[in-house]
Amino acid sequence: MLALVACTSSSDVITDSGSLTSDTSSNTLPTVTTTADGWMWPLAGLDGHEWVINNYVDLLQGSPAMEDYKGGSGDDAKTYNDHRGIDIDISSFRAMDEGVGIRAVVGGEVVDVYDGHFDRETSCDNDDWNAVFVESDDGYLMYYGHMRNGSMSVEVGDRVERGDTLGLVGSSGCSSGPHLHFEVWAGDVLIDPFQDGLWASPPVYDTPASLMAGLLEADGFLDFLDIQDPGDQATAIQLGQDLGFGVSMAGGEAGDRVLVEVSEPGGQIWETMSLTFDQTWRHSFWYWNRSPDRLGKWQAAFFVNGELSETHTFELE
């Protein structure tokens, strides 16, 4: 997966080489059929909140150029070179630890299962992923990849129906963070379910700026990886101790604004921290570190484009 990530002062990009190397340039698409209802989205919840699409299929496989199914190309393509699947991010490793189920998009038979591999990767140093392969009733081979170690709820030979849980989202193999890599083949031909209209209810292409998680971290954040893999939500800190205010953001474009309003005991606003996007993002992480200075119960309110998204309280002891 290609993760677009950001913090208050820097950004980082990591790429994933994928999992299959078949040459598809000269193949033709086999005849397949689809269910009347179309395919179910593999993760439950709302786009921009529980999950967000980070990358689509690169339609120009084998070329130095890139193009997604909406015609985005070059730097505007929501993919990376030769990416063969759809990367669906969740908010953070905290959400991964809580458990995010992956469901079969259509019925079929489990033909392969990979498990037992480390699932907290943030780079491409390891190609060993946990994954479930399903041969669907409508003629496709489907990869559900980067899954959480030990989370598989199916075995080879099992029959699965549309909506059945296969396992949990993880970050195993060549992965920069917790997400599902969903890849589809028809014979030797790579399939883009968006281009072929296979989803029953396809998500929007441009996800509006949305808060996936507002995070409070005792002792503050050091970099975006701390927001991606935060500790427990801070509910109390000591006088003189830093507190990090972080956000995991889905989508957004230039002009979108994120604001954190911190209120001291008694309800008066102590400080307001904000940022305005200067470009389009798919999934980004941002933070501020502050030192509240008055004993009592505080509140942090997180706003996106002027609308309240979340509030969290903490005690200064």
C-alpha positions in Angstrom: 0.0 0.0 0.0 1.1 3.6 -0.6 0.4 5.6 2.5 0.0 9.3 2.2 0.9 10.5 5.7 1.6 13.8 7.3 2.4 15.5 10.6 2.8 19.2 11.5 6.2 19.4 9.9 7.0 16.5 7.6 5.6 13.7 5.4 6.6 10.2 4.5 5.8 7.9 1.7 6.2 4.1 1.6 5.3 1.9 -1.3 4.2 -1.7 -1.6 5.4 -3.9 -4.4 2.3 -6.1 -4.3 2.0 -9.9 -4.4 1.6 -11.2 -8.0 3.9 -11.0 -11.0 1.9 -12.5 -13.8 2.3 -10.8 -17.2 -1.3 -9.8 -18.2 -0.5 -7.6 -21.2 -1.6 -10.2 -23.8 -4.5 -11.9 -22.1 -8.2 -11.5 -22.7 -10.9 -11.5 -20.1 -12.7 -14.8 -19.5 -16.5 -14.8 -19.6 -17.8 -14.4 -16.0 -21.1 -13.6 -14.4 -21.9 -11.4 -11.3 -24.6 -11.6 -8.7 -27.7 -9.5 -9.3 -26.9 -7.5 -6.1 -23.3 -6.8 -7.0 -20.4 -7.3 -4.6 -20.6 -6.3 -0.9 -18.0 -3.9 0.3 -15.4 -5.9 2.4 -15.3 -3.6 5.4 -18.3 -2.6 7.5 -18.8 1.0 8.6 -18.7 4.4 7.0 -16.3 5.7 4.4 -14.1 8.4 6.0 -14.8 7.2 9.5 -14.1 3.4 9.9 -12.2 3.1 6.7 -10.9 5.1 3.7 -9.6 4.0 0.2 -5.9 4.9 0.0 -5.1 3.3 -3.4 -7.0 2.0 -6.4 -5.8 -0.4 -9.2 -3.2 1.1 -11.5 -4.8 0.5 -14.9 -1.5 1.0 -16.8 0.3 -2.2 -15.5 3.8 -2.5 -16.8 4.0 1.1 -17.8 6.0 3.9 -16.0 2.7 5.9 -16.2 -0.2 5.5 -13.8 -3.9 5.8 -14.1 -6.8 5.0 -11.8 -10.4 4.1 -12.9 -11.5 7.8 -12.8 -8.8 8.8 -15.2 -6.5 10.4 -12.5 -3.0 10.1 -13.8 0.5 11.0 -12.7 0.6 12.8 -9.4 -3.2 13.0 -9.5 -3.7 9.2 -9.7 -5.0 7.7 -6.6 -2.7 4.7 -6.9 1.0 3.9 -7.4 2.9 2.3 -10.2 1.7 -1.2 -11.0 -0.5 -1.4 -7.9 -2.8 -4.4 -8.5 -5.5 -4.0 -5.8 -7.6 -1.7 -3.7 -6.0 -0.6 -0.4 -8.6 0.2 2.3 -7.1 1.9 5.4 -8.5 1.9 8.9 -7.7 4.7 11.3 -4.8 3.3 13.3 -3.2 0.3 14.9 -5.5 1.0 17.9 -8.5 0.2 15.6 -6.6 -2.9 14.4 -6.1 -4.1 18.0 -9.8 -3.6 18.7 -10.6 -5.7 15.6 -12.0 -4.8 12.2 -13.6 -7.6 10.4 -13.1 -8.5 6.8 -16.1 -10.0 5.0 -16.4 -11.9 1.8 -17.7 -9.7 -1.0 -19.4 -12.6 -2.7 -19.8 -16.3 -2.1 -17.2 -18.9 -3.0 -14.6 -21.4 -1.8 -11.5 -20.7 0.2 -8.6 -22.0 -1.9 -5.6 -20.7 0.2 -4.8 -19.3 3.6 -1.5 -17.7 4.8 -1.1 -17.1 8.5 1.5 -16.9 11.3 3.3 -13.7 10.1 4.1 -10.5 12.0 1.2 -8.1 11.6 2.5 -4.7 12.7 4.6 -3.8 9.7 5.2 -0.1 8.8 7.6 -0.8 5.8 8.3 -3.2 3.0 11.1 -5.1 4.7 9.0 -8.2 4.9 7.0 -9.8 2.0 5.3 -12.5 4.2 1.7 -11.6 4.6 -1.4 -13.2 6.2 -4.1 -13.6 3.5 -7.1 -15.5 2.4 -7.7 -16.4 -1.2 -11.3 -17.1 -2.3 -12.4 -18.5 -5.7 -15.8 -16.8 -6.1 -19.0 -18.3 -7.5 -18.8 -15.7 -10.3 -15.5 -16.8 -11.7 -12.9 -14.7 -9.9 -9.9 -15.3 -7.7 -9.9 -12.8 -4.8 -7.0 -11.9 -2.5 -7.8 -10.5 0.9 -4.3 -9.5 2.2 -2.2 -8.0 5.0 -4.5 -9.6 7.6 -4.0 -9.8 11.3 -2.0 -12.7 12.6 -4.1 -15.5 13.9 -7.4 -13.9 13.0 -8.4 -16.2 10.2 -11.9 -17.6 10.7 -11.8 -19.9 7.6 -9.7 -22.8 6.3 -8.9 -24.1 2.9 -11.9 -25.8 1.4 -14.5 -23.9 3.4 -17.5 -22.5 1.7 -18.2 -18.8 2.4 -21.2 -16.8 1.6 -21.5 -13.1 0.8 -20.9 -11.2 4.0 -19.2 -14.0 6.0 -16.2 -12.9 8.1 -12.9 -14.1 6.8 -10.6 -12.6 9.5 -9.4 -9.2 10.7 -7.6 -6.2 9.2 -3.8 -6.2 9.9 -0.5 -4.9 8.6 1.4 -8.0 7.7 3.9 -8.3 4.8 4.9 -5.3 2.7 2.6 -2.8 4.4 3.0 0.8 5.8 0.0 0.5 8.1 -3.2 -1.4 9.0 -5.3 -1.9 5.9 -6.9 -4.5 3.6 -5.4 -5.1 0.2 -8.2 -6.5 -2.0 -7.1 -7.9 -5.4 -9.1 -9.7 -8.1 -8.2 -11.8 -11.0 -10.2 -13.6 -13.8 -7.8 -16.2 -15.0 -4.6 -14.3 -15.8 -6.4 -10.9 -16.2 -6.2 -8.3 -13.4 -9.7 -6.9 -12.6 -10.6 -3.5 -11.3 -14.0 -3.9 -9.6 -14.6 -0.1 -9.9 -13.9 0.1 -13.6 -16.1 -3.0 -14.2 -19.0 -1.8 -12.1 -19.0 -4.9 -9.8 -19.8 -3.2 -6.5 -23.4 -3.1 -5.3 -22.8 0.3 -3.6 -19.4 1.7 -4.7 -17.8 4.3 -2.4 -17.3 7.8 -3.7 -14.0 8.6 -5.4 -13.3 11.8 -3.5 -13.8 11.1 0.1 -14.7 14.4 1.9 -12.4 15.5 4.7 -13.4 13.4 7.7 -12.1 12.6 11.2 -11.3 8.9 11.6 -10.0 9.4 15.1 -9.1 12.1 17.6 -6.3 11.0 19.8 -4.8 12.1 23.1 -1.3 10.8 24.0 0.4 11.3 27.3 3.9 12.7 26.9 3.0 13.9 23.4 3.6 12.6 19.9 7.1 12.4 18.3 6.1 11.8 14.7 3.2 10.5 12.6 4.1 6.9 13.5 3.1 7.7 17.1 -0.4 8.7 15.8 -0.6 5.7 13.5 0.2 3.4 16.5 -0.9 5.3 19.6 -1.0 4.1 23.1 -4.2 4.0 25.2 -6.3 7.2 25.0 -5.0 9.5 27.7 -7.6 10.3 30.3 -5.3 11.8 32.9 -1.9 13.5 32.9 0.3 15.2 35.6 0.9 18.9 35.9 3.9 19.8 33.7 3.4 16.7 31.5 2.9 17.1 27.7 -0.2 16.0 26.1 -0.4 15.2 22.4 -3.5 16.0 20.3 -3.5 13.9 17.2 -5.9 13.3 14.3 -6.2 10.5 11.8 -7.9 12.2 8.8 -9.6 10.6 5.8 -9.8 12.4 2.5 -9.8 16.2 2.1 -8.5 18.7 -0.4 -6.9 22.2 -0.4 -8.9 24.5 1.8 -10.3 21.9 4.2 -9.7 22.9 7.8 -9.1 20.8 11.0 -9.4 22.5 14.4 -8.8 21.3 17.9 -10.4 23.4 20.6 -9.0 22.8 24.2 -11.2 24.0 27.1 -9.9 24.3 30.6 -11.9 23.5 33.8 -14.8 25.9 33.9 -15.3 25.7 30.1 -13.2 28.6 28.9 -11.2 28.0 25.7 -7.6 27.6 26.7 -6.1 27.1 23.2 -7.2 26.5 19.6 -4.9 24.6 17.2 -5.7 24.3 13.6 -4.4 23.4 10.1 -5.6 24.1 6.6 -4.9 21.5 3.9 -2.9 22.9 0.9 -3.3 19.7 -1.2 -5.5 16.6 -1.7 -5.0 13.8 0.9 -6.2 10.3 1.0 -5.2 9.4 4.6 -3.1 11.7 6.7 -2.0 12.1 10.3 -1.4 15.4 12.2 -0.5 16.4 15.7 0.2 19.1 18.2 1.9 18.9 21.6 0.8 21.1 24.5 1.2 21.4 28.3 -2.1 22.2 30.1 -1.4 24.2 33.2 -4.5 24.1 35.5 -5.7 21.2 37.7 -9.1 19.7 36.9 -11.1 18.3 34.1 -10.4 19.5 30.5 -12.0 18.9 27.2 -10.6 18.6 23.6 -13.1 19.1 20.8 -12.2 18.1 17.3 -13.8 20.0 14.3 -13.6 19.4 10.6 -14.7 22.4 8.4 -16.5 23.9 11.3 -18.5 20.8 12.3 -17.9 19.1 15.6 -16.7 15.5 15.1 -15.5 14.2 18.5 -14.9 15.4 22.1 -12.6 13.8 24.6 -12.0 14.7 28.3 -8.9 14.4 30.4 -8.0 15.2 34.0 -5.0 17.3 34.9 -3.9 15.9 38.3 
